[in-house]
Amino acid sequence: MPTAVYPGTFDPPTHGHLDLVERATRIFPKVLVVVAHNSRKTPIFTSEERVSLFQQALEERGIQGVEVHAWEGLTVDFCRNHGAKVMVRGLRQSGDFDSEQSIALLNHRLYPEVDTVFLPAREEHLVLSSTLVRELSRYQVDTSPFVPPVVVQALRQRFQGDA
């Protein structure tokens, strides 16, 4: 069975992200989470902070055997460097498929050995996004229904200065 890579900016990691990782571990023997740099986004957490938050969230949820890496570059290059043959991507709404399919086709052209597996989001995560979580946090709305406790605390520290 191939190694799977789950890439994203994860700013911050949400329950939806963790759900996809957990489901991917049931399908693939090795799952690598790639905290990627996206030049079109300005994250609120550094790459190192996002890696740490994701690792702590996995631990809180009891998900074992998943490696979390920071990466700046093409995800297909990460896959090639780590011998990964599968990328896992989540789909929330119908529009996600169109953009994700384009990315999957391009990735396959750049690295023919990689295939993309799409996992549909569970119903409770359909409208959940890191963007939404960041916006709620800015207005001091409780984000605990959407993110793990370690992320709730990090968001409070970032936006409210709470310890």
C-alpha positions, 0 to 999 in steps of 0.5 A: 500500500502506498504512502499518502500525503495530505497537504494544506495550509492548515491555518489553523487545523480544524476538526475537519482536517483531523477527520480526514487524516483519521480516515486516511489512516484507515486506508493507507499504512503511512500518512504524511501531513504537509503544512504547505506554504501558499503564496496566495495566503497570509497565515496567522501562524508560522509554519512551525506553529502550524506543524506543532498545532497539528501534532498536538491536535493529533495527539489530543485526538489519539491519532497515531502514526502520522508524521507532520512536515512543513514544506515550501515548494510544490507538493509533488516534489514533497511526494517524490522526495518521500516516495508518496504515490497518493495525495488525499484531498477533502471535498466540502462543496461541489465547487471544491471538486472543480478546483481540486480536479484541476490541481490533481490533473496538474500534479499527475502531469508533474509527477505521473506516479501520484494519484489523488484520492478525494474524501468527502467531508462529513456533514458536520464539517461541510461549511467548516474552513480555517478562514471561517475559524480565523474570522470567528476568532477575531471577533472572540467567538468560541471556536471550540465546536470547530477546532481542537482545544490546543487550537482554541487556546492558540487562537485566543492567545493570538487574537485576545492575548489570553494565556 
